Amino acid sequence: MSVCLGVIPLNNKSINTEQIKDFKSSALRSLDLVRFTSEVIQNEISIFQYDVKVFDCQFLHQANGDIAVLNGQPLFASNGPTEVEKDLTLLIQNKSSLVNLLAQSRGSFSGVCFDKQRSNAYLFTDKIGIRPIFYLMRSDALFFSSNFAVLKDYFYDDLSVCPDGVKEYLTLGYSFQDRTAFNEIKRLEGGQLLSVSSSESLSQYWDWSCHELLNFGNDNYKKLFDIFQQSVALRLFDNKQCYSFLSGGMDSRVVTSSLVAQGKELTSFNFQTSHCQDTEYSKMYAEKAGIKLKSKIVPKNDFFGWSRLIAKFIAEEEQQHIGQYVWSGDGGAPLGGVYLSEEVLYEFEQTEEAGVKKFLNFNNKMLPHNFFAGELKVKQNDELIKSFTKSMKVFEIEKTKSLFHFLLVNNQARALQYHHETIHHHKVELALPFFDAEFISHIFQLPMSEILYHRGYTKWFYLFPEFTRQTPWQTYPDHQECPIKHSDNLAYQWKRKQKNIFARNADLKATWQSINNIYTKKVVNRRLILFKMLLHLLGVKDNSYIVPLSTKLKNLLNPSAAAKSRNKRDSSD
């Protein structure tokens, strides 16, 4: 399963059949698809589904008018990806008590359940919010989609920019809470259940702040190891061959070593833009672990499309482009305390706003005040700090766990949105054992002093097979060092490189193209941006950060080809 979208009438109103057809046609254009895999059109609900066929089972189930649809694997009581149909059956059987059922989930998923008897529809996502589901409320209906572009394209002319959502996204890579770039489109947060009948109500079926702290010792790390092995086993297919990403760091090692220990034969892929520690360390580890490694040096403008890249190279291996299941170490960063420091936690203990300011400075993520203009103009210098602080969950037992939770549900989970937004093209489903809810529950019981600098992670790492630690691995600056030294003078991927004049000139051109169109020029300070990019071109100051900022803004605000096509058709009617 890859994409799910639909319409739910409100206030006992029925949706015009032509409007349903129009929404469906617009969605197909947005997704660049010919047809959907499955369709359900009833008076009370319409659902359209597209499945890339990674799993040999159905992700839409109907029984006596009741409907259940899933993206991903909830792992309620099923034993792995081949038993999703059991989870669908459980959804229908427990439609009147979904809160209890969803609380038992361990996987990464989103979905819809329709109760025919009560004329109730439910939208939900996993406990962290990895698999997105977006919705837009009208007076007569609720429109939903697991793909953001579907709603953006269909309602483009009716949307208004959400200044906070845009600035949060451009600064950190994600909007806080349920916000998106547009006021009208909302995103379900992790652990949320939206009930829709004549009206709508939102409830929280899971709360991460209820965990108590443990005095972690060796026995606790052994338990954490066992839970992770169970997480891997739950996500396994019966076939012997597996595909995975493989970096030079720790996260992909614990995933791949667990697969090797369970008898799987691995083909792994490493993507980098140049030869560096990451490429060399992954090769050394793969040789020791008996993993077939495909190391690829790719153009810089291709690097962040890693889902498409791995799909391309797997297709070359298998001589066909079909849905693939790929193992990933995404989700490991929070366990290592990445993006945090003792100074950040100390400031947060004093006041939340001081801690947030320190966090943003530590990660070079401050809001560029003079970049914006018009309705996006920054009105207060501390507005990002205030919205950040307001969005955080309170943890009574350990105050600084709020930062850990924020990074878990935002930085790691939201980083996968582009993967899911394009999944119908690259056809790659990810196996994400680090995001297992049972595993994460035990991580919440670690004190922050253990999480910081990979301290606890390193103790846990030593429980994995010995070959995992027989070759050097890449570590974060100031974190626990790898005890194995490697003499080669390899590039360190977190060290910034000086750009040459040709690269800086390309940056200037790309930035101008992004800010000089009718959708962006009203909301950016073009004169100041050009001045900064000229300084960048001359090598006076590195202002590279402006390039992705302006590109992201253009992509957010510009209508897609599908939206333009719809507007052109509407104007001719």
Steps between C-alpha positions, in 0.01 A plus 500: 500500500630844417234771459154538650259791454129569514199710597274478807168697495418717803174615659302219335565653158576298190785585265422569138612205285667736256706651781622153600600431140672837478697437820602155376613636161697780665669250734603277210659801329677605821638149547566451128308173505264345246269330748462404866541142620173503699196725531207511740223751428205511740261769618685525831861480378716478187849347513766465231810289549821438307719203595856448371469127581796458734295268720308203369177597676214749488506831687127567460240278665118517494250309712124572516551861392787560745833601345860499619794638300867510602827655394788310657502239776323561835624170648211480747514126548625388161839340456654702224437669167324202341217509755365852445159350418474388864551860607228615258260245647585619852424859401150408387438272798610777740351796315310615810813486720779609268684688775575174680605318182722781369674516839620142439672587171877477451538593133511800268164560333205723427151405395124536484222298660129539420222380730191450282249463785601826672594682175830584666835528324835502681839626383810401697876482489767313696629603843781711354328627185739347247238415237328833425133565448379850410146634510304809399162593645221654291148586610361192328789251506840400629762422234799288602815366338827334597656717228524874568511602132158346436328749732728791408431457128124450526437794734790724391290809420320478837811465716661768714864490606567410865792731594603297805480171313711631210769659718525194724536275198762717331707533818482147638363286218157442656199694627404459866201304629219470242615795290595492131589778256128582464247587770229277354706177474576325829714197577409240761761487775641180640258302714193693382157370399260723306135396519271632225120467486262797490793694647857417596689439825871447562637277776843382613521121531865497609706715739880462512532704820363224725822298520700485823878524507707191573844474656649347189760228542631213289181295548292785360720529193471127445121538509527789252708276274242219520214738416691629198559145375127439539432822309716374212338155506149652487586681177661206318378320192564128465728548199874476561605802291470852646586851382623776731664837521851492649687806620830517684328565832346298782127502420514301177750261662268394778223442244712307251688297763163395645388385155825309441468338844150383400639329191412756233711564190539874456555724202564850635539842341711798598448838331740793532604793284873427540734244652505553878497325839142395441574313176826342619372391843189344347721299261723375782201398712317334208803283425525391864124433528470313169270763350487567126552877482414729208681827568388782272645848456212719383462864389429743784160594358405129507613420854179579689288289267640185663173306473501553125869413484466168679193413291702573185793281599281214627314513168835461325575198720164334433447627144157639592351783709271343756411583860788438739538462876817671625646503852606835640669634814275808509390571855831423669606862555279573807649201686845656448398846619583651161433878477521535882776597742551543874488878451164475322353284776639728773339808343172312455501411871516872577222607262348330196552805276868528597547131421323528165712803404815308593379198302438709187839670529676168563351358179536820292123514449410858581220670307650728229314817603573713194435226246121539509267781396126561460277260690804291600691794646646419841318719753687392814859380521403220736186381319655165398621440857150568633322273251763227562452524878121506471500184287700292748351231721551530876684216675455524877748224592794637299451847357763473224330193354279756323788568261550129436129460425501805272787359293340156484163611364639779283859474383512124441139423410433806282829447315330205331213708358668544161549123481129439559397791276675333205449134593261433209791574263801335663291212647722450805346403834735544795554256786562726802588295811625806693149646485344196668267639770603242760867580442437876519303452824810355661719780363274749680595328826869586455616812683616776267854472639517152341348614171743790452811453283416135417593394855221248544501416129866394523426262791211354300715482185740260675223239531486453122710238316875555526546562127290816544793663686802352319528785248487878561170684501419867459401699809349843562721789618556488880312169533645168621797432275558184301791313667629374162718755327540514125806671355364601159432872462132460413253786477267540799142545380407752772789730410390775263696539179590831337315546169684612187395795281303278261295347782437843653385634163259206466369584850430858393311391187294241689407752769393764247280249318334407829424850627418674172153367424150624580450253785815572703611855423223651714614316813881534482741791526649460151737796525663375819513139375675606179749709699580199721534272198741746334714486815473123473605508133805716578604268782462772765250297706358150461124549465428153363207461740294737282495256207295217659292758686389673180453171313278359775292818506448487123395135515259571786321798350508431127205310355588167347435412136188316618364809677573719197324250276196503727488881511526522122217250457278679756549837333394359164178343635 
